[in-house]
Amino acid sequence: MDRDDFIIFVYCLVCELYAEVTRGVRLRQRGPSPKLTDEEVITIEICGEYFGFDDDKAIVAYFRNHYSDWFPALTDRTTFVRQAANLWQVKSLIQQQIVRLSGQWADNCQIIDTAPLPVCAYVRSGRDKCFKPWADFGYCAAKKLHYYGFKLGLRIARSGMITHFALLPARPHDIQLLDDLLEGFQGETILADKGFIDDYRQSLLQQRRGIQLITDVRKNMAPSPLPKGLQQTFRRWRKKIETVISQLAGRFQIERIRVRDLWHFQNRLIRKILAHTMCVYLNLLLGRPPLDLSGLVSP
């Protein structure tokens, strides 16, 4: 499909889901309604993120220059940014609604991992005052990266769709954040990397919730009791979350969110997650590989 078809599809789906999550209740109890509808704002954000514009200024400039006849009320960038930030909860609900609509929330086997979310350069972290006291120092073993900011906790279905996400503190070890990553999970199997190895927590999870947490084994550990064929299948599924994190960091630039407060930070993060979820859902509807985002829209 071309860009016009993509924008039309996103707008139609956003209108449908917006009506479902708001249940016809007016969000603004006082004052006049904004000139640009909430559905239009969310559509512009999703499409702008997919097209590779990771900040509000670039998104507004693109749609002003190329789609001013589609969105004639898109005139003031400040108003757009404020309205978009105030809709972060609605966008989160729409993302969850897509997950339920697609049926991916019920996947019995899902994959978890975390990704670093720096909020500024490491050398400036001591002087940063924008995210006190929420941001902290953390370490990403996969990238061998010391950073200052947050962690993004992700849980995905085997298709690659993000079924749950959480903005987490950067300092704690991944295994200490397990409860946040498993929130709302009703399946039986969770796949994770070696950072989640903890015999006590794994056995406790199995006893209390009936969830089997499967990880690779370290070199100094006994071999896995699982059959080799099943181990290879699990490794192939687990690599999908690495692909998702790579797409979020590459196309959607989650590691370069440059704002000055937590309110706008979480809005930017949620809209990137929503844009990724929307694209995966569209691929599923079209019978395409779910994580083939680049081929979804023709140049």
N, C-alpha and C positions, 0 to 999 in steps of 0.2 A: 504494500500500500504506500501511497505518497503521504506527504506531511498534512495535506488538507484532510484526507480521509482519517488520518490518525487523530487529528485535533477534533474532528466531528465525533469519532467514536468515544474519545475520552470525555468530551462534553456531555454526550448522551448518557454515558454510564455514571458520570458524576452527578448529573441531575437526578437520576433514578436512586442512587445510593444516598444522596443528600436528603431526599424526601424520606427515606427509610430511617436514617439515623436521627433526624430531627423530629420525625413523626408529626410534621405539620406545625410544630410550635415555633413561633417567631423568636429568633435569637435575641433581637434587640427590642427591649420593652419600651425604650424612650427614643425620641428623635426620629427623623426621617430615615428611610432606607437608603443605603449607599447607591450611587449611580451604577457602579459595577456590581453585578450580583455575586453572591458568594460562590455559586457554581462556576461563574466565569473566572473568578480569581483562582479557584482551585485548579481549574482546567489549564489556565495559563501557567501556573506553577509546575504542574506535572509535565506538561509538554516542554516548557522551558528547560526543566532539569534533564529530560530525555535528550533534547537537542544539544546539550552540553553547556548550558549557561548556568553557572553555579551561584550567581549572586543576583539580587533583585534588580540592580541597575541594568545588567546585561539582558535579563529576561524582559523587562519593560521596554527597553530600546528595541529589541528584536520584534516584539509584537506590535509596537507602534509603527515600525518601518514596513512590516510585511503584512500585518493583519489589522490595520486600523479600521477597515470597513467591517470586519467581523466583531471587533471590540471597540466601538466608537467612544465608549465612556472611559477608556483607559487613557487618562490624560495626566493625572498627577501621581508621580512615583511615591511620594510620601504617604499619600492616602492608601495606595495599593499595598505598601509594605505594612502599614498599621493594620489594615483589614486582614491581610494574609496571616499576620502573627496572631491576631485574635481568633483565628479559625483553627489553631493547632489541635484542639481537642476534637473538632469535627473531622479533621483529616485523619486523626488516629482512629476514630470510629469507622470511617470509610474504609481504611486499610483492613481493619478487623472484619468488616462486612464482606469485603472481597475474599478474604481467606475462608470465611464460612460459606459464601456463595459458591466458591470453587470446590469445596469439599476437602481442601488440603489440611484444614485444622484437624481432621479425623485420621490423618495418616498415622498408622500404628507405630511406625519407626521414624524418628526424627533425629536431626543432627544439631549439636550445639557448639558454639565457639564464641570467642570475644575478639574485638579489634580495638586498637588504640584510637583515641580521639583527641589529638593535641589541640590546645586552644591558643597557643602562642609558641614562638621559638623557645627552645629549652634555655638559652642564655638569658632570655627576658623573664623567665618564670619567677625569679625572685622579686621582680618589680611589678608583676601583674596584680592588679586590684579588681579586675572585672568579674572574676568568678569566685572570689573569696566568700564563704569558706568551703565551697563545694568542690572545686578542682583540687587535684593533688598530684604528687609525683607517682609515676608508675613505670613498669618495665615490661616490654613485649619481648618474650623469649624467641618467638618465631622470627622477628625482625632484628633481634638484638638491639633494641631501641629503648633508650631512656627518654621519657617524655613527661610533659606536664599537661594534665587535662582530665579526661574521663575514659571509661571503657564503654564500648557498645556491645551489649550482650545480644546474641542472635540465636534463634532456633528456627530451622527450616525443615520443610517436608522434603521427601526424596525427589520431588519435581524441581526443587530449588526455590519454591516460594517461601518467603519469610512469614512464618506463622506467629512469631512472638519476638519482640525486641524490647530492650530496656537500657536506659542510660544509667550506668553503674559507676561507682567510685573506682579510681585508677589503682589505688595502692593494694587492696586485698588480692590474694592469690585467686585464680579462677575457681578452684574447688570451693572456696568460701562463698562464691556467688551462685552456687548450684541451684538453690531454692528459687532465686530470681529467674533463672533461665528455664526452670521447669514449671513456672506458674501456668496453671490452666491445662497442663498436659494430661491427657487421659489414656495415652497409649501404653505400650508395654516395653518398648526398646528405645534407648537413647544412645547415639554414637557420639564419641568425643575424642579429642586428641590426648596425648600423654599427660597434659597439664591437669587433667581431671582424675588421675589415678589416686585413689584413696580407698583402701580395703574397707575401712570402718564405715565411711559414708556410703560406699557402694552397697555393702551388705544391709545397712540401715534403710537405704532407699528400696531395696528389694523386699525387705520385711514389711515396711510400713505402707508402701504404695504399689508394690508389685511391679516396679520399674527396674529393668535390667540396664545398667550403665556399662557399655562396652567400649573399651579403649584398646589401643595398641599396647604391647608390653615393652618395657625397657630391656636393655641388653642384660642387666643383672637380675632379671626376673625369670621365673619359670615360663616355658612356652605356653601360649594360649591353648586351652582345651578345645577350642572351636575347630571344626574341620577347615582345612586350608582353603577349600572353595568358598566357604562362608566368610572366612577372613578377607579374601580378595574382594568379595562382593561388598563387604562393609567398608573396606578401604576406598573402593570406587564411589560409594555413596558419600563417604565422609569428605572426599575431595570436592564435592559440590559446594560445600560451605566456603571453601577456599576460593572457588570461582565467584560466589556471591560477594564475598568480602572484597575481592579484587575488582569486581564491577562497581561496587559502592565507592571504592577508593579511586578508581580510574574515571569512569564515565560520570559519576555523581559527586566526586570530590568530597567525601565525608571527612577526610582528614584536613581539609582546608576551609572549615567554616569560620569565617572571620567576623564575629559580632562582639558586642560589648556587654551583653547580659544573657542570663540563662533563659529568659523568655524567648528571645529571638533565636538563641542557639537550638533549643528544642524544637522550635517551629521549622527551622532549616533542616534539622535531622529528620523529623517526621515526614516532611514533604519528599525528601530523597527516598526514604523507605517506601512511601506511598507510590512514588513514580516507578520504583523497581517492581513493586508488587503488581501494579497495573500492567506493566509490560509483560511480566510472566503470565498473568491471567489472559492477556490478549493472545499470546503465543499458544496457550493451551486451547483457547477457543478456535484458533486457526489450524490446530493440529501441527504446529511447528515445534521444534526443540524449545523447551521452556526458557532456557537460559541464553538462547541466541538473540540477544538484544540488538546487536548491530544490524542484523538482516531484517529486522521487523519493519523498518521504514526505509523506503528507497531514497538514495541521496537526492 
